Amino acid sequence: MREILIIGAGRSASSLIQYLLDQSEEEQLHLVIADLSLELAQKKTSNHPNATAIALDIFNEIQRKTAIQQSDIVISMLPAHLHIEIAKDCVLFKKNLVTASYISEAMQALDAEVKKNGLIFMNEIGLDPGIDHMSAMKVIDEIRENGGKMLLFESFCGGLVAPESDTNLWNYKFTWAPRNVVLAGQGGVAKFIQEGTYKYIPYTSLFRRTEFLEVDGYGKFEAYSNRDSLKYRSIYGLEDILTLYRGTIRRVGFSKAWNMFVQLGMTDDSYVMEDSENMSYRQFMNSFLPYHPTDSVEIKTRLLLKIDQDDIMWDKLLELDLFNDNKIVGLKNATPAHILEKILSDSWTLEPDDKDMIVMYHKFGYELDGKKVQMDSQMVCIGQDQTYTAMAKTVGLPVAIATLLILNGKIKTTGVQIPIRKEVYMPILKELEQYGIHFIEKPMPYLGYKYS
């Protein structure tokens, strides 16, 4: 039996583990599922004879090294900053490594050693990053092979709630780490290029500069800009492209409403609020508003945000129970962002029967035989339940498929890499179609941005 060590048994690992268990007899696989919580690891084994659960503290060097040394290949489903010690051990013991995370500088620094040892460290092989890379490169490579010249590439992705589970005014529920949603867009200006002109959007304006998208069968969506779209020029070989933009998808109206939190200062994570543990939701709201001898918190909020009481924006705030003086934050030494996350979790946590939804949308503009043409590519994936979510499926399956391809010698290129080569993306995209993850491509009139 070939041993696959999976480190991290969280929500995103469910579809990954199930796929490998389903393949385990035919492919002679034994899964070692390692997590800090033995109970969680045991739950993920599903009592399968080809799976073993172990408790693993990755900061325990002996435990970590022993588990890695005994494996044939390692999958790390831990947060990105925890991969590096695992990666160093994989070099030491000459083991291939697969992660769904962005390549860090520390990971990239291992590239020469990884190549020297004939190893494959496949990163960014989840959803975004992952399926976005593969589906984009497939079309870009096809355009180039047919003699086309890329002019425009726009890519959008969002983790949303499925239409049948969309039950609040925000048309949104947490399908991934809530903290990442609260802090989205912070830590740097959004940078992209349109028709050869560089564009910059500061955080304070980010949620008021949106693009609209029409997804067949699912209606209208909006997208706000991701932080740095420009780095994808070199990744995708698009150094001469005129337009390059990447964005995050939400339902129409979400960004305008979210901007209220940004303007109030509630998404700030840079300071701790005094006595946050005993603060009520209403006091939290009031702490960002000016003093007035007679006006209520509600009136001050409407005046500051310039919203009328019959505005849907007001109803969205009321729905979150932000003005409740009996609900207590209950978090010690909390930042505004921490408190906002707690409040939103009250309303935006998926119910047991809820389903999530992933939407991905690419636009490819190019010149072919002297004509400007456009191809749009759309993918929608809806989750099965709270264990096998669309997010777990789209993150976990590419990781699992890539692991098996590496194990079977089908992926040969060594080094620290991402899935932008044909030997990687072609078989993975083809197999993903069997699991309902497929892109619908259709020709569109080329619009571009005439007045950039």
C-alpha positions as CSV (number, residue, x, y, z in Angstrom):
1,M,0.0,0.0,0.0
2,R,1.2,3.5,-0.8
3,E,0.8,5.9,2.1
4,I,-0.6,9.4,1.7
5,L,-0.2,11.6,4.7
6,I,-2.9,14.3,4.9
7,I,-2.1,16.9,7.5
8,G,-5.2,18.9,8.5
9,A,-8.7,17.4,8.7
10,G,-10.8,20.6,8.6
11,R,-13.8,21.4,6.5
12,S,-11.9,21.7,3.2
13,A,-10.5,18.1,3.6
14,S,-13.8,16.2,3.4
15,S,-14.1,15.8,-0.4
16,L,-10.4,15.3,-0.7
17,I,-10.4,12.4,1.7
18,Q,-13.5,10.8,0.3
19,Y,-12.0,10.9,-3.2
20,L,-8.8,9.2,-2.1
21,L,-10.8,6.6,0.0
22,D,-12.9,5.8,-3.1
23,Q,-9.7,5.2,-5.1
24,S,-7.9,3.4,-2.3
25,E,-8.6,-0.2,-3.3
26,E,-7.9,0.2,-7.0
27,E,-4.9,2.4,-6.4
28,Q,-3.5,0.6,-3.4
29,L,-3.6,3.6,-1.1
30,H,-3.5,3.9,2.7
31,L,-4.5,7.3,4.1
32,V,-3.0,8.6,7.3
33,I,-5.2,11.5,8.4
34,A,-3.4,13.7,10.9
35,D,-4.9,16.5,12.9
36,L,-4.3,18.2,16.3
37,S,-7.8,16.8,17.1
38,L,-7.7,13.0,17.0
39,E,-11.5,13.0,17.2
40,L,-11.8,15.2,14.0
41,A,-9.3,13.0,12.2
42,Q,-11.2,9.8,13.2
43,K,-14.4,11.3,12.0
44,K,-12.9,11.9,8.6
45,T,-11.7,8.3,8.2
46,S,-15.4,7.2,8.0
47,N,-14.2,3.9,9.6
48,H,-12.7,2.9,6.2
49,P,-10.2,0.0,6.4
50,N,-7.7,2.0,4.3
51,A,-7.5,5.0,6.6
52,T,-5.8,5.6,9.9
53,A,-6.3,8.7,12.1
54,I,-3.5,10.1,14.2
55,A,-3.2,13.1,16.5
56,L,-0.4,15.3,15.2
57,D,1.0,18.6,16.6
58,I,3.1,20.0,13.8
59,F,5.1,21.9,16.3
60,N,6.2,18.6,17.8
61,E,9.3,18.0,15.6
62,I,9.6,14.2,16.4
63,Q,5.9,13.6,15.6
64,R,6.0,15.6,12.4
65,K,9.2,14.1,11.1
66,T,8.1,10.6,11.9
67,A,4.8,10.9,10.1
68,I,6.4,12.5,7.0
69,Q,9.2,10.0,6.9
70,Q,6.8,7.1,6.8
71,S,4.7,8.5,4.0
72,D,5.0,8.3,0.2
73,I,3.5,11.7,-0.4
74,V,2.3,14.6,1.8
75,I,-0.8,16.8,1.5
76,S,-0.9,19.8,3.8
77,M,-4.3,21.3,4.3
78,L,-3.1,23.6,7.1
79,P,-3.2,27.4,6.9
80,A,-0.5,28.7,4.5
81,H,1.9,30.0,7.2
82,L,2.2,26.5,8.7
83,H,3.4,24.7,5.5
84,I,7.0,25.7,5.6
85,E,8.3,23.3,8.3
86,I,6.4,20.4,6.6
87,A,8.0,21.5,3.3
88,K,11.5,21.5,4.8
89,D,10.9,18.0,6.2
90,C,9.7,16.9,2.8
91,V,13.0,18.0,1.2
92,L,14.9,16.2,4.0
93,F,13.1,12.9,3.5
94,K,12.6,13.3,-0.2
95,K,8.8,13.4,-0.3
96,N,6.5,15.1,-2.8
97,L,4.2,17.8,-1.3
98,V,0.8,19.1,-2.4
99,T,-1.0,22.2,-0.9
100,A,-3.9,24.4,-1.9
101,S,-2.1,27.6,-0.7
102,Y,-0.4,30.5,-2.4
103,I,3.3,30.0,-2.8
104,S,5.0,32.0,0.0
105,E,8.5,33.5,-0.3
106,A,9.8,30.8,2.1
107,M,8.3,28.0,0.0
108,Q,9.7,29.5,-3.3
109,A,13.1,29.7,-1.7
110,L,13.1,25.9,-1.5
111,D,12.8,25.6,-5.3
112,A,16.4,24.8,-6.1
113,E,16.6,22.1,-3.4
114,V,13.3,20.6,-4.5
115,K,14.5,20.3,-8.1
116,K,17.9,19.0,-7.0
117,N,16.1,16.2,-5.2
118,G,13.8,15.5,-8.1
119,L,10.7,16.4,-6.1
120,I,7.4,18.0,-7.0
121,F,5.9,20.6,-4.6
122,M,2.5,21.4,-6.1
123,N,0.9,24.5,-4.6
124,E,-2.2,26.6,-5.4
125,I,-4.1,23.6,-6.5
126,G,-7.4,24.3,-4.8
127,L,-10.2,26.5,-6.1
128,D,-8.9,30.1,-6.1
129,P,-6.0,29.6,-6.4
130,G,-6.2,26.4,-8.4
131,I,-9.1,25.8,-10.6
132,D,-8.9,29.5,-11.7
133,H,-5.2,28.9,-12.9
134,M,-6.1,25.7,-14.7
135,S,-9.3,26.8,-16.4
136,A,-7.6,30.1,-17.4
137,M,-4.4,28.6,-18.8
138,K,-6.4,26.0,-20.8
139,V,-8.2,28.7,-22.8
140,I,-5.2,31.1,-23.0
141,D,-3.0,28.2,-24.4
142,E,-5.7,27.3,-26.9
143,I,-6.0,31.0,-28.1
144,R,-2.2,31.2,-28.5
145,E,-2.0,27.8,-30.4
146,N,-4.7,29.1,-32.8
147,G,-2.6,32.2,-33.5
148,G,-4.6,34.6,-31.3
149,K,-3.1,37.5,-29.3
150,M,-4.4,38.1,-25.8
151,L,-5.8,41.6,-25.2
152,L,-8.0,41.1,-22.1
153,F,-8.3,38.7,-19.3
154,E,-10.7,39.2,-16.4
155,S,-11.3,36.5,-13.7
156,F,-13.9,36.4,-11.0
157,C,-14.7,33.9,-8.2
158,G,-16.9,33.9,-5.2
159,G,-18.0,31.5,-2.4
160,L,-21.8,32.2,-2.0
161,V,-24.9,30.7,-0.6
162,A,-27.0,28.5,-3.1
163,P,-30.3,30.1,-4.3
164,E,-32.4,27.7,-2.3
165,S,-30.6,28.6,0.9
166,D,-30.5,32.4,0.3
167,T,-32.7,33.6,3.1
168,N,-31.4,37.0,4.2
169,L,-31.4,40.5,2.8
170,W,-27.6,40.4,2.2
171,N,-27.9,37.4,-0.1
172,Y,-24.8,36.0,1.7
173,K,-23.7,33.5,4.3
174,F,-20.3,32.4,5.5
175,T,-19.1,29.5,3.4
176,W,-15.4,29.9,4.3
177,A,-13.4,31.6,7.0
178,P,-15.5,34.5,8.3
179,R,-12.4,36.4,9.3
180,N,-11.2,36.5,5.7
181,V,-14.5,38.0,4.6
182,V,-14.3,40.7,7.2
183,L,-10.7,41.6,6.3
184,A,-11.2,41.3,2.5
185,G,-9.4,44.1,0.5
186,Q,-7.3,45.3,3.4
187,G,-3.5,45.4,3.4
188,G,-2.8,47.2,0.2
189,V,-4.4,49.0,-2.7
190,A,-6.2,47.1,-5.5
191,K,-4.1,47.2,-8.7
192,F,-5.0,46.3,-12.2
193,I,-4.7,47.5,-15.8
194,Q,-7.4,48.5,-18.3
195,E,-6.6,49.2,-21.9
196,G,-3.0,49.8,-21.0
197,T,-3.8,52.3,-18.2
198,Y,-2.9,51.3,-14.6
199,K,-5.7,51.6,-12.1
200,Y,-5.6,51.8,-8.3
201,I,-8.5,51.5,-5.9
202,P,-7.8,52.3,-2.2
203,Y,-9.6,50.3,0.4
204,T,-12.0,53.1,1.3
205,S,-13.4,53.0,-2.3
206,L,-13.0,49.3,-3.0
207,F,-16.7,48.4,-2.4
208,R,-18.1,51.2,-4.5
209,R,-16.2,50.2,-7.7
210,T,-17.8,47.1,-8.9
211,E,-18.3,45.2,-12.2
212,F,-21.6,43.4,-13.1
213,L,-21.7,39.9,-14.4
214,E,-24.6,37.8,-15.8
215,V,-24.4,34.1,-15.0
216,D,-26.6,31.9,-17.2
217,G,-29.4,30.4,-15.1
218,Y,-28.4,32.3,-11.9
219,G,-28.9,35.9,-12.7
220,K,-26.9,39.0,-12.0
221,F,-23.8,39.3,-9.8
222,E,-21.3,42.0,-8.9
223,A,-17.5,41.8,-8.3
224,Y,-15.1,44.0,-6.4
225,S,-11.4,44.1,-7.3
226,N,-8.8,41.8,-5.7
227,R,-5.7,43.3,-4.3
228,D,-3.0,42.7,-6.9
229,S,-4.1,41.6,-10.3
230,L,-0.9,42.7,-11.9
231,K,1.2,39.7,-10.6
232,Y,-0.8,37.4,-12.9
233,R,0.9,38.9,-16.0
234,S,4.1,37.0,-15.4
235,I,2.3,33.9,-14.0
236,Y,0.2,33.5,-17.1
237,G,2.7,34.9,-19.6
238,L,0.5,38.0,-20.3
239,E,3.2,40.7,-20.0
240,D,1.8,42.6,-23.0
241,I,-1.9,42.3,-22.2
242,L,-3.9,45.6,-22.2
243,T,-6.5,44.6,-19.6
244,L,-6.0,42.3,-16.6
245,Y,-8.4,42.3,-13.7
246,R,-9.4,39.8,-11.0
247,G,-12.3,40.2,-8.6
248,T,-14.4,38.6,-5.9
249,I,-18.1,37.8,-6.7
250,R,-21.0,38.7,-4.6
251,R,-24.8,39.1,-5.2
252,V,-25.8,42.6,-6.4
253,G,-26.1,45.1,-3.5
254,F,-23.7,43.3,-1.1
255,S,-20.8,45.6,-1.8
256,K,-22.8,48.8,-1.3
257,A,-24.1,47.5,2.0
258,W,-20.7,46.2,3.1
259,N,-19.3,49.7,2.5
260,M,-21.3,50.9,5.4
261,F,-19.1,48.9,7.8
262,V,-16.0,50.2,6.0
263,Q,-17.1,53.8,6.4
264,L,-17.9,53.3,10.1
265,G,-14.6,51.7,10.8
266,M,-16.0,48.3,11.9
267,T,-13.6,46.3,9.7
268,D,-10.5,47.7,11.3
269,D,-8.2,45.1,12.9
270,S,-5.4,47.4,14.1
271,Y,-6.5,48.2,17.6
272,V,-8.3,46.7,20.6
273,M,-11.6,48.2,21.9
274,E,-11.8,48.8,25.6
275,D,-14.0,46.5,27.7
276,S,-15.1,44.7,24.6
277,E,-16.1,41.7,26.6
278,N,-19.0,43.6,28.3
279,M,-20.0,45.7,25.3
280,S,-23.4,45.3,23.9
281,Y,-24.0,45.3,20.1
282,R,-25.7,48.7,20.4
283,Q,-22.7,50.1,22.3
284,F,-20.4,48.7,19.6
285,M,-22.5,50.5,17.0
286,N,-22.6,53.7,19.0
287,S,-18.8,53.8,19.6
288,F,-18.3,54.8,15.9
289,L,-21.0,57.5,16.0
290,P,-20.7,61.2,17.2
291,Y,-22.2,62.3,20.5
292,H,-25.6,63.9,20.3
293,P,-27.7,65.0,23.4
294,T,-31.0,63.8,22.0
295,D,-30.6,61.7,18.8
296,S,-30.8,57.9,19.2
297,V,-28.2,55.5,17.9
298,E,-30.5,54.6,15.0
299,I,-30.9,58.3,14.0
300,K,-27.2,59.0,14.3
301,T,-26.4,56.0,12.1
302,R,-28.9,57.0,9.4
303,L,-27.5,60.6,9.4
304,L,-23.9,59.5,9.2
305,L,-24.4,57.0,6.5
306,K,-27.0,59.1,4.7
307,I,-29.6,56.4,4.5
308,D,-33.4,56.9,4.8
309,Q,-35.5,54.6,7.0
310,D,-37.2,53.1,4.0
311,D,-33.9,52.3,2.3
312,I,-33.1,48.6,1.9
313,M,-29.7,49.5,3.4
314,W,-31.4,50.3,6.7
315,D,-33.3,47.0,6.6
316,K,-30.0,45.2,6.1
317,L,-28.6,46.8,9.3
318,L,-31.7,46.0,11.3
319,E,-31.6,42.4,10.1
320,L,-28.2,41.9,11.8
321,D,-29.6,43.1,15.2
322,L,-26.9,45.7,15.5
323,F,-28.9,47.9,17.7
324,N,-29.7,45.3,20.3
325,D,-28.7,46.5,23.8
326,N,-29.2,43.0,25.4
327,K,-26.8,41.1,23.1
328,I,-23.3,41.1,24.6
329,V,-20.1,40.9,22.5
330,G,-18.4,38.6,25.1
331,L,-14.9,38.8,23.5
332,K,-11.9,39.9,25.5
333,N,-9.5,42.4,24.0
334,A,-11.3,42.4,20.6
335,T,-10.7,44.5,17.6
336,P,-13.6,46.1,15.7
337,A,-13.1,43.4,13.0
338,H,-13.3,40.6,15.6
339,I,-16.5,42.0,17.0
340,L,-18.1,42.5,13.5
341,E,-17.2,38.9,12.7
342,K,-19.0,37.7,15.9
343,I,-22.1,39.8,15.1
344,L,-22.3,38.6,11.4
345,S,-21.8,35.0,12.5
346,D,-25.1,35.2,14.4
347,S,-26.9,35.8,11.1
348,W,-24.7,34.4,8.4
349,T,-23.8,31.0,9.6
350,L,-25.1,28.2,7.3
351,E,-28.0,26.2,8.7
352,P,-27.7,22.4,8.8
353,D,-29.7,22.0,5.6
354,D,-28.2,25.0,3.8
355,K,-26.1,24.5,0.6
356,D,-23.2,26.7,-0.6
357,M,-22.4,27.7,-4.1
358,I,-19.2,28.5,-6.0
359,V,-19.3,30.8,-9.0
360,M,-16.3,31.4,-11.3
361,Y,-16.3,33.6,-14.4
362,H,-13.5,34.3,-16.9
363,K,-13.4,36.8,-19.8
364,F,-10.9,36.3,-22.6
365,G,-10.5,39.1,-25.1
366,Y,-8.1,38.5,-28.0
367,E,-7.3,39.4,-31.6
368,L,-7.5,36.7,-34.2
369,D,-7.1,37.2,-38.0
370,G,-7.4,40.9,-37.6
371,K,-10.6,40.8,-35.6
372,K,-11.2,41.4,-31.9
373,V,-13.2,38.6,-30.3
374,Q,-14.2,37.5,-26.8
375,M,-14.8,34.2,-25.0
376,D,-16.5,34.0,-21.7
377,S,-16.2,30.9,-19.4
378,Q,-18.6,30.2,-16.5
379,M,-18.6,27.6,-13.8
380,V,-21.2,27.1,-11.0
381,C,-21.0,24.4,-8.4
382,I,-23.6,23.8,-5.7
383,G,-22.8,21.9,-2.5
384,Q,-24.3,18.6,-1.4
385,D,-24.6,19.3,2.3
386,Q,-22.6,20.8,5.2
387,T,-19.9,18.2,5.0
388,Y,-19.5,17.9,1.2
389,T,-19.8,21.6,0.5
390,A,-19.1,23.2,-2.9
391,M,-16.1,24.9,-1.3
392,A,-14.8,21.5,0.0
393,K,-15.4,19.9,-3.3
394,T,-13.7,22.6,-5.5
395,V,-10.8,23.0,-3.1
396,G,-10.3,19.3,-2.2
397,L,-10.8,17.4,-5.4
398,P,-8.0,19.2,-7.4
399,V,-5.7,18.5,-4.5
400,A,-6.6,14.8,-4.4
401,I,-6.5,14.3,-8.2
402,A,-3.1,16.1,-8.4
403,T,-1.8,13.9,-5.6
404,L,-2.7,10.7,-7.4
405,L,-1.2,12.0,-10.7
406,I,2.1,12.8,-8.9
407,L,2.1,9.4,-7.1
408,N,1.5,7.6,-10.4
409,G,4.3,9.5,-12.2
410,K,1.9,11.3,-14.6
411,I,3.2,14.8,-13.5
412,K,6.9,14.9,-14.2
413,T,8.0,18.5,-13.9
414,T,10.0,19.0,-10.7
415,G,10.2,22.1,-8.5
416,V,8.0,24.4,-6.5
417,Q,5.2,25.1,-8.9
418,I,1.5,26.0,-9.6
419,P,-0.8,24.1,-12.0
420,I,-0.3,26.1,-15.2
421,R,1.3,23.4,-17.3
422,K,-0.7,21.2,-19.7
423,E,0.5,17.9,-18.0
424,V,-1.2,19.2,-14.8
425,Y,-4.3,21.1,-15.9
426,M,-5.5,18.8,-18.7
427,P,-6.1,15.6,-16.8
428,I,-7.3,17.4,-13.7
429,L,-9.9,19.6,-15.5
430,K,-11.1,16.5,-17.4
431,E,-11.6,14.5,-14.3
432,L,-13.3,17.4,-12.4
433,E,-16.0,17.3,-15.1
434,Q,-17.0,13.9,-13.9
435,Y,-17.8,15.6,-10.5
436,G,-19.9,18.3,-12.0
437,I,-17.2,20.9,-12.0
438,H,-17.2,22.1,-15.6
439,F,-16.9,25.3,-17.5
440,I,-19.4,26.5,-20.1
441,E,-17.6,28.5,-22.8
442,K,-19.4,30.9,-25.2
443,P,-18.3,33.5,-27.7
444,M,-19.2,37.1,-26.9
445,P,-18.9,40.4,-28.6
446,Y,-15.6,42.1,-27.7
447,L,-16.4,45.2,-25.6
448,G,-13.1,46.2,-24.1
449,Y,-12.8,49.6,-22.3
450,K,-12.9,52.3,-25.0
451,Y,-12.3,55.1,-22.6
452,S,-9.8,53.8,-20.1
